[in-house]
Amino acid sequence: MNKNYEVGSIVIMKKNHPCGSNKWQILRTGVDIKLKCIGCNHVVMISRIDFEKRLKKVEV
């Protein structure tokens, strides 16, 4: 899997967010990853392990 992501990258996750979008922008990296939904601007934090399991593709 391509793990070349950094702050500001747009990533596509395996499952859609309830708003219908599956694209997220990375706001912060570290032990936890802070993501903002491109569709509705909802912000979530998930562990790096969960993020890497759910990551489908890095777009930008």
PDB file with one MODEL, atoms N, CA, C and O in Angstrom:
MODEL        1
ATOM      1  N   MET A   1       0.849  -1.191   0.000  1.00  0.00           N
ATOM      2  CA  MET A   1       0.000   0.000   0.000  1.00  0.00           C
ATOM      3  C   MET A   1       0.891   1.250   0.000  1.00  0.00           C
ATOM      4  O   MET A   1       1.946   1.289   0.634  1.00  0.00           O
ATOM      5  N   ASN A   2       0.431   2.255  -0.726  1.00  0.00           N
ATOM      6  CA  ASN A   2       1.166   3.512  -0.809  1.00  0.00           C
ATOM      7  C   ASN A   2       0.904   4.337   0.443  1.00  0.00           C
ATOM      8  O   ASN A   2      -0.225   4.773   0.667  1.00  0.00           O
ATOM      9  N   LYS A   3       1.926   4.557   1.262  1.00  0.00           N
ATOM     10  CA  LYS A   3       1.759   5.299   2.517  1.00  0.00           C
ATOM     11  C   LYS A   3       2.431   6.660   2.455  1.00  0.00           C
ATOM     12  O   LYS A   3       2.902   7.161   3.477  1.00  0.00           O
ATOM     13  N   ASN A   4       2.485   7.261   1.288  1.00  0.00           N
ATOM     14  CA  ASN A   4       3.116   8.567   1.139  1.00  0.00           C
ATOM     15  C   ASN A   4       2.095   9.664   1.383  1.00  0.00           C
ATOM     16  O   ASN A   4       1.685  10.359   0.453  1.00  0.00           O
ATOM     17  N   TYR A   5       1.689   9.817   2.624  1.00  0.00           N
ATOM     18  CA  TYR A   5       0.742  10.863   2.974  1.00  0.00           C
ATOM     19  C   TYR A   5       1.389  11.808   3.967  1.00  0.00           C
ATOM     20  O   TYR A   5       2.272  11.423   4.734  1.00  0.00           O
ATOM     21  N   GLU A   6       0.930  13.058   3.940  1.00  0.00           N
ATOM     22  CA  GLU A   6       1.439  14.081   4.842  1.00  0.00           C
ATOM     23  C   GLU A   6       0.313  15.067   5.097  1.00  0.00           C
ATOM     24  O   GLU A   6      -0.769  14.948   4.520  1.00  0.00           O
ATOM     25  N   VAL A   7       0.567  16.035   5.956  1.00  0.00           N
ATOM     26  CA  VAL A   7      -0.433  17.050   6.262  1.00  0.00           C
ATOM     27  C   VAL A   7      -0.809  17.767   4.966  1.00  0.00           C
ATOM     28  O   VAL A   7       0.059  18.205   4.210  1.00  0.00           O
ATOM     29  N   GLY A   8      -2.107  17.878   4.723  1.00  0.00           N
ATOM     30  CA  GLY A   8      -2.602  18.520   3.511  1.00  0.00           C
ATOM     31  C   GLY A   8      -2.972  17.545   2.414  1.00  0.00           C
ATOM     32  O   GLY A   8      -3.643  17.933   1.457  1.00  0.00           O
ATOM     33  N   SER A   9      -2.551  16.273   2.523  1.00  0.00           N
ATOM     34  CA  SER A   9      -2.883  15.283   1.504  1.00  0.00           C
ATOM     35  C   SER A   9      -4.376  14.966   1.525  1.00  0.00           C
ATOM     36  O   SER A   9      -5.022  15.019   2.571  1.00  0.00           O
ATOM     37  N   ILE A  10      -4.908  14.638   0.357  1.00  0.00           N
ATOM     38  CA  ILE A  10      -6.285  14.163   0.236  1.00  0.00           C
ATOM     39  C   ILE A  10      -6.205  12.649   0.114  1.00  0.00           C
ATOM     40  O   ILE A  10      -5.479  12.131  -0.734  1.00  0.00           O
ATOM     41  N   VAL A  11      -6.947  11.935   0.959  1.00  0.00           N
ATOM     42  CA  VAL A  11      -6.935  10.471   0.934  1.00  0.00           C
ATOM     43  C   VAL A  11      -8.349   9.950   0.701  1.00  0.00           C
ATOM     44  O   VAL A  11      -9.335  10.597   1.056  1.00  0.00           O
ATOM     45  N   ILE A  12      -8.425   8.772   0.099  1.00  0.00           N
ATOM     46  CA  ILE A  12      -9.703   8.100  -0.126  1.00  0.00           C
ATOM     47  C   ILE A  12      -9.747   6.909   0.812  1.00  0.00           C
ATOM     48  O   ILE A  12      -8.834   6.082   0.827  1.00  0.00           O
ATOM     49  N   MET A  13     -10.825   6.825   1.601  1.00  0.00           N
ATOM     50  CA  MET A  13     -10.977   5.741   2.558  1.00  0.00           C
ATOM     51  C   MET A  13     -11.851   4.641   1.948  1.00  0.00           C
ATOM     52  O   MET A  13     -12.554   4.873   0.964  1.00  0.00           O
ATOM     53  N   LYS A  14     -11.802   3.443   2.539  1.00  0.00           N
ATOM     54  CA  LYS A  14     -12.562   2.310   2.006  1.00  0.00           C
ATOM     55  C   LYS A  14     -14.067   2.501   2.153  1.00  0.00           C
ATOM     56  O   LYS A  14     -14.824   2.134   1.255  1.00  0.00           O
ATOM     57  N   LYS A  15     -14.510   3.068   3.270  1.00  0.00           N
ATOM     58  CA  LYS A  15     -15.944   3.272   3.510  1.00  0.00           C
ATOM     59  C   LYS A  15     -16.296   4.743   3.365  1.00  0.00           C
ATOM     60  O   LYS A  15     -15.488   5.620   3.671  1.00  0.00           O
ATOM     61  N   ASN A  16     -17.515   5.005   2.894  1.00  0.00           N
ATOM     62  CA  ASN A  16     -17.997   6.378   2.794  1.00  0.00           C
ATOM     63  C   ASN A  16     -18.393   6.918   4.156  1.00  0.00           C
ATOM     64  O   ASN A  16     -18.821   6.167   5.032  1.00  0.00           O
ATOM     65  N   HIS A  17     -18.247   8.220   4.329  1.00  0.00           N
ATOM     66  CA  HIS A  17     -18.755   8.930   5.496  1.00  0.00           C
ATOM     67  C   HIS A  17     -20.279   9.014   5.330  1.00  0.00           C
ATOM     68  O   HIS A  17     -20.757   8.968   4.197  1.00  0.00           O
ATOM     69  N   PRO A  18     -21.051   9.133   6.399  1.00  0.00           N
ATOM     70  CA  PRO A  18     -22.516   9.225   6.260  1.00  0.00           C
ATOM     71  C   PRO A  18     -22.988  10.340   5.321  1.00  0.00           C
ATOM     72  O   PRO A  18     -24.099  10.257   4.796  1.00  0.00           O
ATOM     73  N   CYS A  19     -22.184  11.375   5.095  1.00  0.00           N
ATOM     74  CA  CYS A  19     -22.582  12.443   4.165  1.00  0.00           C
ATOM     75  C   CYS A  19     -22.461  11.988   2.712  1.00  0.00           C
ATOM     76  O   CYS A  19     -22.961  12.664   1.813  1.00  0.00           O
ATOM     77  N   GLY A  20     -21.809  10.858   2.469  1.00  0.00           N
ATOM     78  CA  GLY A  20     -21.681  10.322   1.120  1.00  0.00           C
ATOM     79  C   GLY A  20     -20.287  10.441   0.527  1.00  0.00           C
ATOM     80  O   GLY A  20     -20.003   9.817  -0.496  1.00  0.00           O
ATOM     81  N   SER A  21     -19.414  11.223   1.138  1.00  0.00           N
ATOM     82  CA  SER A  21     -18.064  11.421   0.616  1.00  0.00           C
ATOM     83  C   SER A  21     -17.110  10.387   1.215  1.00  0.00           C
ATOM     84  O   SER A  21     -17.265   9.988   2.369  1.00  0.00           O
ATOM     85  N   ASN A  22     -16.132   9.960   0.431  1.00  0.00           N
ATOM     86  CA  ASN A  22     -15.086   9.080   0.986  1.00  0.00           C
ATOM     87  C   ASN A  22     -13.717   9.747   0.886  1.00  0.00           C
ATOM     88  O   ASN A  22     -12.691   9.086   1.049  1.00  0.00           O
ATOM     89  N   LYS A  23     -13.695  11.056   0.617  1.00  0.00           N
ATOM     90  CA  LYS A  23     -12.442  11.813   0.531  1.00  0.00           C
ATOM     91  C   LYS A  23     -12.239  12.618   1.810  1.00  0.00           C
ATOM     92  O   LYS A  23     -13.165  13.252   2.316  1.00  0.00           O
ATOM     93  N   TRP A  24     -11.008  12.581   2.323  1.00  0.00           N
ATOM     94  CA  TRP A  24     -10.652  13.255   3.558  1.00  0.00           C
ATOM     95  C   TRP A  24      -9.354  14.007   3.363  1.00  0.00           C
ATOM     96  O   TRP A  24      -8.502  13.586   2.579  1.00  0.00           O
ATOM     97  N   GLN A  25      -9.192  15.120   4.072  1.00  0.00           N
ATOM     98  CA  GLN A  25      -7.937  15.872   4.078  1.00  0.00           C
ATOM     99  C   GLN A  25      -7.248  15.627   5.406  1.00  0.00           C
ATOM    100  O   GLN A  25      -7.887  15.682   6.456  1.00  0.00           O
ATOM    101  N   ILE A  26      -5.955  15.359   5.370  1.00  0.00           N
ATOM    102  CA  ILE A  26      -5.183  15.134   6.591  1.00  0.00           C
ATOM    103  C   ILE A  26      -4.822  16.483   7.195  1.00  0.00           C
ATOM    104  O   ILE A  26      -4.194  17.318   6.544  1.00  0.00           O
ATOM    105  N   LEU A  27      -5.225  16.690   8.452  1.00  0.00           N
ATOM    106  CA  LEU A  27      -4.922  17.937   9.153  1.00  0.00           C
ATOM    107  C   LEU A  27      -3.728  17.802  10.087  1.00  0.00           C
ATOM    108  O   LEU A  27      -3.014  18.777  10.322  1.00  0.00           O
ATOM    109  N   ARG A  28      -3.498  16.584  10.630  1.00  0.00           N
ATOM    110  CA  ARG A  28      -2.412  16.380  11.592  1.00  0.00           C
ATOM    111  C   ARG A  28      -2.004  14.922  11.551  1.00  0.00           C
ATOM    112  O   ARG A  28      -2.852  14.045  11.389  1.00  0.00           O
ATOM    113  N   THR A  29      -0.719  14.652  11.695  1.00  0.00           N
ATOM    114  CA  THR A  29      -0.239  13.270  11.766  1.00  0.00           C
ATOM    115  C   THR A  29       0.526  13.081  13.064  1.00  0.00           C
ATOM    116  O   THR A  29       0.926  14.048  13.712  1.00  0.00           O
ATOM    117  N   GLY A  30       0.719  11.862  13.422  1.00  0.00           N
ATOM    118  CA  GLY A  30       1.417  11.501  14.649  1.00  0.00           C
ATOM    119  C   GLY A  30       0.933  10.118  15.053  1.00  0.00           C
ATOM    120  O   GLY A  30       0.690   9.272  14.192  1.00  0.00           O
ATOM    121  N   VAL A  31       0.791   9.880  16.339  1.00  0.00           N
ATOM    122  CA  VAL A  31       0.229   8.615  16.806  1.00  0.00           C
ATOM    123  C   VAL A  31      -1.228   8.528  16.357  1.00  0.00           C
ATOM    124  O   VAL A  31      -1.706   7.457  15.982  1.00  0.00           O
ATOM    125  N   ASP A  32      -1.928   9.657  16.397  1.00  0.00           N
ATOM    126  CA  ASP A  32      -3.293   9.759  15.884  1.00  0.00           C
ATOM    127  C   ASP A  32      -3.266  10.609  14.618  1.00  0.00           C
ATOM    128  O   ASP A  32      -2.398  11.465  14.445  1.00  0.00           O
ATOM    129  N   ILE A  33      -4.232  10.358  13.737  1.00  0.00           N
ATOM    130  CA  ILE A  33      -4.361  11.126  12.500  1.00  0.00           C
ATOM    131  C   ILE A  33      -5.645  11.943  12.605  1.00  0.00           C
ATOM    132  O   ILE A  33      -6.706  11.403  12.918  1.00  0.00           O
ATOM    133  N   LYS A  34      -5.547  13.246  12.342  1.00  0.00           N
ATOM    134  CA  LYS A  34      -6.715  14.127  12.357  1.00  0.00           C
ATOM    135  C   LYS A  34      -7.141  14.350  10.918  1.00  0.00           C
ATOM    136  O   LYS A  34      -6.349  14.789  10.085  1.00  0.00           O
ATOM    137  N   LEU A  35      -8.421  14.039  10.629  1.00  0.00           N
ATOM    138  CA  LEU A  35      -8.947  14.108   9.276  1.00  0.00           C
ATOM    139  C   LEU A  35     -10.145  15.039   9.201  1.00  0.00           C
ATOM    140  O   LEU A  35     -10.916  15.156  10.153  1.00  0.00           O
ATOM    141  N   LYS A  36     -10.295  15.703   8.051  1.00  0.00           N
ATOM    142  CA  LYS A  36     -11.479  16.535   7.800  1.00  0.00           C
ATOM    143  C   LYS A  36     -12.169  15.994   6.560  1.00  0.00           C
ATOM    144  O   LYS A  36     -11.535  15.824   5.518  1.00  0.00           O
ATOM    145  N   CYS A  37     -13.477  15.720   6.668  1.00  0.00           N
ATOM    146  CA  CYS A  37     -14.261  15.224   5.546  1.00  0.00           C
ATOM    147  C   CYS A  37     -14.382  16.337   4.508  1.00  0.00           C
ATOM    148  O   CYS A  37     -14.707  17.474   4.850  1.00  0.00           O
ATOM    149  N   ILE A  38     -14.122  16.015   3.246  1.00  0.00           N
ATOM    150  CA  ILE A  38     -14.217  16.997   2.170  1.00  0.00           C
ATOM    151  C   ILE A  38     -15.683  17.358   1.912  1.00  0.00           C
ATOM    152  O   ILE A  38     -15.983  18.485   1.519  1.00  0.00           O
ATOM    153  N   GLY A  39     -16.594  16.407   2.131  1.00  0.00           N
ATOM    154  CA  GLY A  39     -18.001  16.640   1.842  1.00  0.00           C
ATOM    155  C   GLY A  39     -18.710  17.565   2.820  1.00  0.00           C
ATOM    156  O   GLY A  39     -19.462  18.448   2.407  1.00  0.00           O
ATOM    157  N   CYS A  40     -18.475  17.367   4.124  1.00  0.00           N
ATOM    158  CA  CYS A  40     -19.250  18.111   5.126  1.00  0.00           C
ATOM    159  C   CYS A  40     -18.382  18.846   6.148  1.00  0.00           C
ATOM    160  O   CYS A  40     -18.916  19.461   7.071  1.00  0.00           O
ATOM    161  N   ASN A  41     -17.055  18.794   6.004  1.00  0.00           N
ATOM    162  CA  ASN A  41     -16.103  19.462   6.906  1.00  0.00           C
ATOM    163  C   ASN A  41     -16.104  18.919   8.331  1.00  0.00           C
ATOM    164  O   ASN A  41     -15.621  19.598   9.237  1.00  0.00           O
ATOM    165  N   HIS A  42     -16.631  17.719   8.558  1.00  0.00           N
ATOM    166  CA  HIS A  42     -16.594  17.090   9.876  1.00  0.00           C
ATOM    167  C   HIS A  42     -15.150  16.667  10.169  1.00  0.00           C
ATOM    168  O   HIS A  42     -14.474  16.130   9.292  1.00  0.00           O
ATOM    169  N   VAL A  43     -14.676  16.905  11.394  1.00  0.00           N
ATOM    170  CA  VAL A  43     -13.303  16.584  11.770  1.00  0.00           C
ATOM    171  C   VAL A  43     -13.309  15.405  12.742  1.00  0.00           C
ATOM    172  O   VAL A  43     -14.059  15.400  13.718  1.00  0.00           O
ATOM    173  N   VAL A  44     -12.464  14.404  12.465  1.00  0.00           N
ATOM    174  CA  VAL A  44     -12.345  13.232  13.335  1.00  0.00           C
ATOM    175  C   VAL A  44     -10.867  12.951  13.591  1.00  0.00           C
ATOM    176  O   VAL A  44      -9.999  13.360  12.820  1.00  0.00           O
ATOM    177  N   MET A  45     -10.599  12.249  14.681  1.00  0.00           N
ATOM    178  CA  MET A  45      -9.250  11.758  14.968  1.00  0.00           C
ATOM    179  C   MET A  45      -9.329  10.250  15.126  1.00  0.00           C
ATOM    180  O   MET A  45     -10.160   9.743  15.881  1.00  0.00           O
ATOM    181  N   ILE A  46      -8.467   9.531  14.417  1.00  0.00           N
ATOM    182  CA  ILE A  46      -8.396   8.079  14.558  1.00  0.00           C
ATOM    183  C   ILE A  46      -6.934   7.686  14.727  1.00  0.00           C
ATOM    184  O   ILE A  46      -6.027   8.424  14.343  1.00  0.00           O
ATOM    185  N   SER A  47      -6.725   6.508  15.308  1.00  0.00           N
ATOM    186  CA  SER A  47      -5.349   6.048  15.516  1.00  0.00           C
ATOM    187  C   SER A  47      -4.695   5.754  14.167  1.00  0.00           C
ATOM    188  O   SER A  47      -5.374   5.452  13.186  1.00  0.00           O
ATOM    189  N   ARG A  48      -3.389   5.845  14.136  1.00  0.00           N
ATOM    190  CA  ARG A  48      -2.647   5.593  12.897  1.00  0.00           C
ATOM    191  C   ARG A  48      -2.905   4.168  12.397  1.00  0.00           C
ATOM    192  O   ARG A  48      -3.025   3.951  11.191  1.00  0.00           O
ATOM    193  N   ILE A  49      -2.990   3.207  13.302  1.00  0.00           N
ATOM    194  CA  ILE A  49      -3.222   1.816  12.911  1.00  0.00           C
ATOM    195  C   ILE A  49      -4.566   1.676  12.209  1.00  0.00           C
ATOM    196  O   ILE A  49      -4.648   1.057  11.148  1.00  0.00           O
ATOM    197  N   ASP A  50      -5.639   2.255  12.798  1.00  0.00           N
ATOM    198  CA  ASP A  50      -6.964   2.211  12.165  1.00  0.00           C
ATOM    199  C   ASP A  50      -6.951   2.953  10.834  1.00  0.00           C
ATOM    200  O   ASP A  50      -7.549   2.494   9.861  1.00  0.00           O
ATOM    201  N   PHE A  51      -6.279   4.092  10.786  1.00  0.00           N
ATOM    202  CA  PHE A  51      -6.205   4.876   9.555  1.00  0.00           C
ATOM    203  C   PHE A  51      -5.567   4.055   8.437  1.00  0.00           C
ATOM    204  O   PHE A  51      -6.075   4.035   7.316  1.00  0.00           O
ATOM    205  N   GLU A  52      -4.466   3.384   8.732  1.00  0.00           N
ATOM    206  CA  GLU A  52      -3.772   2.618   7.700  1.00  0.00           C
ATOM    207  C   GLU A  52      -4.574   1.406   7.251  1.00  0.00           C
ATOM    208  O   GLU A  52      -4.456   0.983   6.101  1.00  0.00           O
ATOM    209  N   LYS A  53      -5.396   0.834   8.146  1.00  0.00           N
ATOM    210  CA  LYS A  53      -6.284  -0.263   7.753  1.00  0.00           C
ATOM    211  C   LYS A  53      -7.390   0.225   6.831  1.00  0.00           C
ATOM    212  O   LYS A  53      -7.774  -0.481   5.898  1.00  0.00           O
ATOM    213  N   ARG A  54      -7.906   1.425   7.078  1.00  0.00           N
ATOM    214  CA  ARG A  54      -9.048   1.961   6.345  1.00  0.00           C
ATOM    215  C   ARG A  54      -8.658   2.724   5.079  1.00  0.00           C
ATOM    216  O   ARG A  54      -9.512   3.016   4.242  1.00  0.00           O
ATOM    217  N   LEU A  55      -7.376   3.045   4.940  1.00  0.00           N
ATOM    218  CA  LEU A  55      -6.900   3.825   3.795  1.00  0.00           C
ATOM    219  C   LEU A  55      -6.979   3.012   2.512  1.00  0.00           C
ATOM    220  O   LEU A  55      -6.521   1.871   2.461  1.00  0.00           O
ATOM    221  N   LYS A  56      -7.563   3.606   1.478  1.00  0.00           N
ATOM    222  CA  LYS A  56      -7.647   2.959   0.179  1.00  0.00           C
ATOM    223  C   LYS A  56      -6.595   3.527  -0.770  1.00  0.00           C
ATOM    224  O   LYS A  56      -5.884   2.771  -1.433  1.00  0.00           O
ATOM    225  N   LYS A  57      -6.491   4.871  -0.838  1.00  0.00           N
ATOM    226  CA  LYS A  57      -5.596   5.489  -1.814  1.00  0.00           C
ATOM    227  C   LYS A  57      -5.255   6.904  -1.374  1.00  0.00           C
ATOM    228  O   LYS A  57      -6.082   7.589  -0.772  1.00  0.00           O
ATOM    229  N   VAL A  58      -4.045   7.337  -1.674  1.00  0.00           N
ATOM    230  CA  VAL A  58      -3.630   8.721  -1.444  1.00  0.00           C
ATOM    231  C   VAL A  58      -3.772   9.448  -2.774  1.00  0.00           C
ATOM    232  O   VAL A  58      -3.168   9.048  -3.769  1.00  0.00           O
ATOM    233  N   GLU A  59      -4.581  10.531  -2.794  1.00  0.00           N
ATOM    234  CA  GLU A  59      -4.834  11.231  -4.042  1.00  0.00           C
ATOM    235  C   GLU A  59      -3.832  12.330  -4.319  1.00  0.00           C
ATOM    236  O   GLU A  59      -3.235  12.357  -5.395  1.00  0.00           O
ATOM    237  N   VAL A  60      -3.632  13.237  -3.377  1.00  0.00           N
ATOM    238  CA  VAL A  60      -2.743  14.388  -3.624  1.00  0.00           C
ATOM    239  C   VAL A  60      -1.656  14.411  -2.557  1.00  0.00           C
ATOM    240  O   VAL A  60      -0.798  15.294  -2.569  1.00  0.00           O
TER     241      VAL A  60
ENDMDL
END
